[in-house]
Amino acid sequence: MRRMEILSIRIENIDLERQLIYIHHAKAGAREQPMTPYLADYLKDYLAEKTKPNQEWLFPSETSGTSHFVNIE
């Protein structure tokens, strides 16, 4: 996955049961990205413990105009 695709993941596009992440705006077009069982387990715990109610983005940012991180420094 490309960096911007990862930073733009919406929580609603994560399917833990099927172990897929749906990528809407991929360079080559929308697609489903498989994830490893380890990542699915990690995300399950992360989403249960670390996210806020009504959180839209996997990597939210209060200072970004898009409401999510767009760069990793």
Backbone hydrogen bonds in HBPLUS format (Angstrom, degrees):
<---DONOR---> <-ACCEPTOR-->    atom                        ^
c    i                          cat <-CA-CA->   ^        H-A-AA   ^      H-
h    n   atom  resd res      DA  || num        DHA   H-A  angle D-A-AA Bond
n    s   type  num  typ     dist DA aas  dist angle  dist       angle   num
A0005-GLU N   A0002-ARG O   3.10 MM   3  5.25 119.4  2.48  99.8 115.0     1
A0006-ILE N   A0002-ARG O   3.07 MM   4  6.44 154.3  2.14 154.3 161.6     2
A0007-LEU N   A0003-ARG O   2.97 MM   4  6.28 164.4  2.00 156.0 160.1     3
A0008-SER N   A0004-MET O   3.03 MM   4  6.01 131.4  2.27 137.7 149.0     4
A0009-ILE N   A0006-ILE O   3.35 MM   3  5.61 158.1  2.40 117.0 115.1     5
A0058-LEU N   A0009-ILE O   2.89 MM  49  5.69 168.3  1.90 161.6 158.3     6
A0013-ASN N   A0010-ARG O   2.91 MM   3  5.43 155.6  1.97 115.2 123.2     7
A0011-ILE N   A0056-GLU O   2.92 MM  45  5.85 157.4  1.97 143.1 150.7     8
A0014-ILE N   A0011-ILE O   3.13 MM   3  5.55 160.6  2.17 121.1 120.8     9
A0022-TYR N   A0013-ASN O   2.88 MM   9  5.15 164.7  1.90 151.3 155.6    10
A0015-ASP N   A0020-LEU O   2.82 MM   5  5.17 173.4  1.82 167.8 166.9    11
A0019-GLN N   A0015-ASP O   2.83 MM   4  5.66 114.4  2.27 135.2 153.4    12
A0020-LEU N   A0015-ASP O   2.99 MM   5  5.17 157.7  2.04 141.5 147.5    13
A0035-MET N   A0019-GLN O   2.93 MM  16  5.36 147.8  2.04 143.0 138.7    14
A0021-ILE N   A0033-GLN O   2.85 MM  12  5.05 147.4  1.95 135.7 146.5    15
A0033-GLN N   A0021-ILE O   2.71 MM  12  5.05 172.0  1.71 150.7 153.7    16
A0023-ILE N   A0031-ARG O   2.77 MM   8  5.36 168.8  1.78 173.8 176.4    17
A0031-ARG N   A0023-ILE O   2.98 MM   8  5.36 153.3  2.05 144.0 152.5    18
A0029-GLY N   A0026-ALA O   3.03 MM   3  4.88 162.1  2.07 104.6 109.5    19
A0040-ALA N   A0036-THR O   3.00 MM   4  6.30 162.0  2.03 155.4 160.7    20
A0041-ASP N   A0037-PRO O   2.96 MM   4  6.19 159.3  2.00 149.9 154.6    21
A0042-TYR N   A0038-TYR O   2.92 MM   4  6.14 160.6  1.96 149.8 155.8    22
A0043-LEU N   A0039-LEU O   2.81 MM   4  5.98 168.9  1.82 156.7 159.3    23
A0044-LYS N   A0040-ALA O   2.98 MM   4  6.08 151.2  2.06 142.0 150.1    24
A0045-ASP N   A0041-ASP O   3.15 MM   4  6.43 163.4  2.17 150.5 153.1    25
A0046-TYR N   A0042-TYR O   2.84 MM   4  6.05 165.1  1.86 154.2 159.4    26
A0047-LEU N   A0043-LEU O   2.79 MM   4  5.79 170.5  1.80 151.8 154.3    27
A0048-ALA N   A0044-LYS O   3.15 MM   4  6.23 149.2  2.25 139.0 147.3    28
A0049-GLU N   A0045-ASP O   2.96 MM   4  6.06 149.5  2.06 150.9 158.6    29
A0050-LYS N   A0046-TYR O   2.76 MM   4  5.29 162.9  1.79 149.8 155.2    30
A0055-GLN N   A0052-LYS O   3.14 MM   3  5.37 143.3  2.28 138.2 131.6    31
A0069-PHE N   A0059-PHE O   3.01 MM  10  6.03 161.5  2.05 165.4 168.8    32
A0061-SER N   A0067-SER O   3.06 MM   6  5.15 160.5  2.10 108.3 109.8    33
A0067-SER N   A0064-SER O   3.25 MM   3  5.17 160.2  2.29 102.0 107.9    34
